């Protein structure tokens, strides 16, 4: 098993329009944005995750998420 120092981290932000806007009490979401995160170990393994930005719920902005990563 690889140690933390043997992982390579990369990420890419995205924004996608929703086919059908999502209506909520706090407003309507017509697009979705976030960051796809990829960890690669030294043995060819790739592990993916996502940081989803939900401004209607008071989470961080896309810029803040990228700075954190």
Secondary structure as GFF3:
##gff-version 3
##sequence-region A 1 69
A	DSSP	three_ten_helix	4	6	.	.	.	ID=ss1
A	DSSP	beta_strand	8	24	.	.	.	ID=ss2
A	DSSP	beta_strand	27	40	.	.	.	ID=ss3
A	DSSP	beta_strand	46	53	.	.	.	ID=ss4
A	DSSP	three_ten_helix	55	57	.	.	.	ID=ss5
A	DSSP	alpha_helix	62	68	.	.	.	ID=ss6
###
